[in-house]
Amino acid sequence: MQESLDSCYLIIIIFGISSEVFIRSSLIDTGDAGATAGNILASQSLFRIGFVADSIMLLADVAITVIFYVLLKPISKTLSLTAAVFRLTQASILGVNLLIYYAALLLISGEVYTNAFKEEQLNSLAMLFLNMHSHGYDLGLLFFGVSNLVLGYLVVKSSYFPAVLGHGLIGAALVYLLGTYTHFLFPNYAPIIEPLYVVPLFAELAFCLWLLVKGVKD
C-alpha cells in the first residue's frame, strides 16, 4: 500500500500540473478565440495529450481515494468515508469535464455537423467550452476542498504522518474553497486569490515528498 500511495500521489501532481501549465496554457489565449482555435488545430496532438494527462490523473485520484480510506478508516470510519465520497465526486465532475474539454476540438476540427456554423461562430463556441472546462475544474475543487479538509483533520489525528502535513492540507482546502466561490461569485476578484494557490502547491508537494522519503509510519 505504501508504494501505491507514493506512486498515485506523484502521478496526480506530475500529470495534473503538466496538463494545465505546459499544455493548456500554451494553447489557450483567453482573449482571442481565433488564435486559440489556430493553436489547437496546429497542435492537435498536444491538445489530445492534455486529455490523456488529465485522464491518467483522474485514474490515480480514484485509486488514492481508496488507499486513503483504507489507511485512515481506523481513525474514523465515518470521516474517512466522507473524505472518500467528496473526492470521488470531484473525480466524477472532472471526468465529465474532460468531455467538455474535448468538445472544443470537435467543433473546430471540421466535423460534418459543424457545417451549419461560420468559422467565427465555431471558434467562439469552442472558447465557450474551454471556459466551461475551466469553471468545471473550479467546481471539482469545491468537493476536493471539502475532502482535503476532512483528510487533513484525519492526518492530524493519526500517528502515520507529522501533524504539520495535516495542517497544510487543511490550509490547502480553505484556499480551494475560497478560490472556487470567488471564481463563481466574484470573478473580478479572482486574480487577487490566485497567489494563495501557492499554499496548496506546497502542501501537496510536502505530503508527496514525505511519502517518498519517509513513508507511512507503522
C-alpha positions in Angstrom: 0.0 0.0 0.0 2.9 2.3 0.7 4.3 2.0 -2.8 0.8 2.5 -4.3 0.2 5.6 -2.3 3.6 7.1 -3.3 3.0 6.4 -7.0 -0.5 7.7 -7.1 0.4 10.9 -5.3 3.3 11.5 -7.7 1.2 10.8 -10.8 -1.5 13.2 -9.7 0.9 16.0 -9.1 3.0 15.5 -12.3 0.2 14.9 -14.7 -2.1 17.5 -13.2 0.5 20.3 -13.3 1.7 19.2 -16.7 -1.7 19.3 -18.4 -2.5 22.8 -17.0 0.8 24.6 -17.0 2.7 23.1 -20.0 -0.2 22.2 -22.4 -3.3 24.3 -21.9 -1.5 27.5 -21.1 0.5 27.2 -24.3 -2.7 26.6 -26.5 -5.4 28.8 -24.9 -5.4 32.6 -25.4 -8.4 33.6 -23.2 -8.7 36.9 -25.1 -8.7 35.6 -28.6 -10.9 32.8 -29.8 -9.4 32.8 -33.3 -5.8 32.5 -32.0 -6.9 29.7 -29.6 -8.5 27.7 -32.4 -5.4 28.2 -34.6 -3.2 27.0 -31.8 -5.3 23.9 -31.2 -5.5 23.0 -34.9 -1.8 23.4 -35.3 -1.1 21.2 -32.2 -3.9 18.7 -32.1 -1.6 16.0 -30.7 -0.6 18.3 -27.8 -4.3 19.0 -27.1 -5.0 15.3 -27.0 -2.0 14.7 -24.8 -3.7 17.1 -22.4 -6.8 14.9 -22.4 -4.7 11.8 -21.7 -2.7 13.5 -18.9 -5.9 14.6 -17.1 -7.4 11.1 -17.6 -4.4 9.5 -16.0 -4.5 11.9 -13.1 -8.2 11.0 -12.5 -7.5 7.3 -12.6 -4.7 7.8 -10.0 -7.1 10.0 -8.0 -9.7 7.3 -7.7 -7.0 4.8 -6.7 -5.6 7.1 -4.0 -9.1 7.7 -2.6 -9.5 4.0 -1.9 -6.0 3.8 -0.3 -6.6 6.8 2.0 -10.0 5.4 3.0 -8.4 2.0 4.0 -5.4 3.8 5.7 -7.4 6.3 7.7 -10.5 4.1 8.5 -9.1 3.1 11.9 -9.0 6.8 12.9 -12.7 7.4 12.0 -14.6 5.3 9.5 -17.3 7.9 9.1 -14.9 10.8 8.4 -12.7 8.6 6.2 -15.7 7.6 4.1 -16.8 11.3 3.9 -13.4 12.3 2.6 -13.6 9.5 0.0 -17.1 10.3 -1.2 -16.3 14.0 -1.7 -13.0 13.1 -3.5 -14.8 10.7 -5.8 -17.4 13.3 -6.5 -14.6 15.6 -7.6 -13.2 12.9 -9.9 -16.7 12.4 -11.4 -17.1 16.0 -12.1 -13.6 16.3 -13.7 -14.3 13.2 -15.8 -17.4 14.8 -17.3 -15.4 18.0 -17.6 -13.0 16.2 -19.9 -15.8 15.7 -22.5 -16.4 19.5 -22.4 -12.7 20.0 -23.0 -12.6 17.6 -26.0 -15.8 19.2 -27.4 -13.7 22.3 -28.3 -11.6 20.2 -30.7 -14.6 18.5 -32.2 -16.1 22.0 -33.0 -13.0 23.4 -34.8 -11.7 20.3 -36.5 -14.1 20.4 -39.4 -16.6 17.7 -38.4 -19.7 17.4 -40.7 -22.2 18.6 -38.2 -20.3 21.9 -37.9 -21.0 23.0 -41.5 -24.0 25.0 -40.4 -21.8 27.4 -38.5 -19.3 30.0 -39.7 -15.7 29.8 -38.6 -16.0 32.7 -36.2 -19.0 31.1 -34.6 -17.2 27.8 -34.2 -14.2 29.5 -32.7 -16.5 31.3 -30.2 -18.3 28.1 -29.3 -15.0 26.3 -28.8 -13.8 29.1 -26.5 -17.1 28.8 -24.5 -16.5 25.1 -24.0 -12.9 25.8 -22.9 -14.2 28.4 -20.5 -16.8 25.9 -19.1 -13.9 23.4 -18.7 -12.1 26.0 -16.6 -15.1 26.5 -14.5 -15.7 22.8 -14.2 -12.2 22.4 -12.7 -13.1 25.0 -10.1 -16.4 23.2 -9.3 -14.4 20.0 -8.8 -12.1 21.8 -6.4 -15.1 22.7 -4.3 -15.6 19.0 -3.5 -11.8 18.3 -3.4 -11.5 21.2 -0.8 -14.1 19.5 1.5 -12.3 16.2 1.0 -8.9 17.8 1.9 -10.4 19.5 4.9 -11.6 16.1 6.4 -8.4 14.4 5.2 -6.2 17.0 6.9 -8.1 16.5 10.1 -7.6 12.8 10.0 -3.9 13.2 9.2 -3.5 15.4 12.3 -5.3 12.9 14.5 -3.4 9.9 13.1 0.1 8.8 14.0 1.0 7.9 10.5 2.2 11.4 9.5 3.6 14.6 11.1 0.7 16.8 12.2 2.1 19.7 10.2 1.2 17.9 7.0 -2.4 17.6 8.0 -2.5 21.3 8.8 -1.1 22.0 5.4 -3.9 20.0 3.8 -6.4 22.0 5.8 -4.9 25.2 4.7 -5.0 24.0 1.1 -8.6 23.1 1.5 -9.5 26.6 2.6 -7.8 28.1 -0.4 -9.6 25.7 -2.7 -13.0 26.6 -1.2 -12.2 30.4 -1.2 -10.9 30.2 -4.8 -14.0 28.4 -6.1 -16.6 30.6 -4.6 -14.6 33.7 -5.6 -14.4 32.4 -9.2 -18.1 31.9 -9.4 -19.5 34.7 -7.2 -16.9 37.5 -7.6 -14.9 36.7 -10.7 -13.4 40.2 -10.8 -11.6 39.4 -7.6 -10.2 36.0 -8.8 -6.8 37.5 -9.7 -6.4 38.6 -6.1 -6.9 35.0 -4.9 -4.6 33.3 -7.4 -1.4 33.9 -5.4 -2.9 32.0 -2.5 -2.7 28.8 -4.6 0.9 28.6 -3.6 -0.4 27.1 -0.3 -2.0 24.0 -1.9 1.1 23.6 -4.1 3.5 23.5 -1.2 1.1 21.4 1.0 0.6 18.7 -1.7 4.3 18.7 -2.6 5.3 18.4 1.1 2.9 15.5 1.6 4.2 13.8 -1.6 7.9 14.3 -0.6 7.2 12.9 2.9 5.7 9.8 1.4 8.6 9.3 -0.9 11.3 9.9 1.7 9.8 8.8 5.0 6.7 6.8 4.1 3.7 5.9 6.3 4.6 5.1 9.9 3.7 1.6 11.1 
